[in-house]
């Protein structure tokens, strides 16, 4: 199994974009990498403008809630390895709220 995966992040910039659009990143992942860790990697190494929320990293606060491959999940407790066989992870903002920017 390859240690790279496509991470498709739905981006949205108010006042610039008409609707959310996908941006794809090829990332290297490890067994202990959460979706939140993967987003931090993207922000640090590829796209510093990426906006998302996180706080406790321990499944308590819920601030990292987002839609992962069509299902609402907490990014801190959802692991990249769960999607390794699919080869692609799509991450978007929660459906019930208006999008402020990117995943927020």
Buried (B, 14 or more C-beta within 10 A) or exposed (E): EEEEBBBBBBBBEEEEEEEBEEBEBEBEBEEEBBBBBBBBBBBEEBBEEBBBBBEEBEEEBEBBBBBBBEEEBBBBEBBBBBBBEEEEBBBBBEEEEEBEBBBB
